[in-house]
Amino acid sequence: MTRRLLSTKAPVSTVLVRLLVGSVFLFEGIQKFLYPVELAAGRFTKIGIPAPEITSHFVDGILANRHLFIPLSLIS
């Protein structure tokens, strides 16, 4: 099963780009948790989103975990 999930017919360059994009998403999400005032709730407050303390945690959770979907794109 693991072999099937990790195998792909995509060129090596495509796989490399997908991995790099996934790592960027991961590290950007982590930074938003480490510096929430500058990158999360503070930014939401500046652009006028209501309840920035709540919505920023929800959005940041999605952004931090979207790197998990990159391996799924390798299957396609």
C-alpha positions as CSV (number, residue, x, y, z in Angstrom):
1,M,0.0,0.0,0.0
2,T,2.8,2.4,0.9
3,R,4.6,1.7,-2.3
4,R,1.5,2.5,-4.3
5,L,1.0,5.8,-2.5
6,L,4.7,6.8,-3.0
7,S,5.0,5.8,-6.6
8,T,4.3,8.4,-9.3
9,K,4.6,8.8,-13.0
10,A,5.3,12.5,-12.7
11,P,8.8,13.8,-13.6
12,V,11.3,14.3,-10.9
13,S,11.1,18.1,-11.3
14,T,7.3,18.0,-10.7
15,V,7.8,16.0,-7.5
16,L,10.5,18.4,-6.3
17,V,8.3,21.4,-6.9
18,R,5.4,19.8,-5.0
19,L,7.6,19.0,-2.1
20,L,9.1,22.5,-2.0
21,V,5.6,24.1,-2.1
22,G,4.5,21.9,0.7
23,S,7.4,22.8,2.8
24,V,6.7,26.5,2.2
25,F,3.1,26.1,3.3
26,L,4.3,24.2,6.4
27,F,6.8,26.8,7.6
28,E,4.5,29.7,6.9
29,G,1.8,28.1,9.0
30,I,4.3,27.4,11.8
31,Q,5.4,31.0,11.8
32,K,1.8,32.2,12.2
33,F,1.6,30.2,15.4
34,L,4.9,31.4,16.7
35,Y,4.3,35.1,15.9
36,P,0.5,35.5,16.1
37,V,0.4,39.2,16.8
38,E,2.4,40.1,13.7
39,L,1.2,37.4,11.3
40,A,-2.3,36.2,12.5
41,A,-4.7,38.1,14.6
42,G,-2.8,41.4,14.1
43,R,-3.1,41.1,10.4
44,F,-6.8,40.1,10.6
45,T,-7.4,43.2,12.8
46,K,-5.7,45.5,10.3
47,I,-7.9,44.3,7.4
48,G,-11.1,44.4,9.4
49,I,-12.1,40.8,9.8
50,P,-14.6,40.4,12.7
51,A,-13.4,38.3,15.8
52,P,-9.8,38.1,14.6
53,E,-8.6,36.1,17.7
54,I,-11.0,33.3,16.8
55,T,-10.9,33.4,13.0
56,S,-7.1,33.6,12.8
57,H,-6.7,30.4,14.8
58,F,-9.1,28.6,12.5
59,V,-7.5,29.9,9.3
60,D,-3.9,29.3,10.6
61,G,-4.8,25.7,11.6
62,I,-5.9,25.1,8.0
63,L,-2.8,26.8,6.6
64,A,-0.4,24.9,8.8
65,N,-1.9,21.5,7.9
66,R,-2.4,22.0,4.2
67,H,1.1,20.5,3.6
68,L,-0.5,17.2,4.4
69,F,-2.5,17.4,1.1
70,I,0.6,17.7,-1.1
71,P,1.4,13.9,-0.9
72,L,-2.2,13.3,-2.1
73,S,-1.4,15.3,-5.2
74,L,1.4,12.9,-5.9
75,I,-1.1,10.1,-6.4
76,S,-2.9,11.9,-9.2
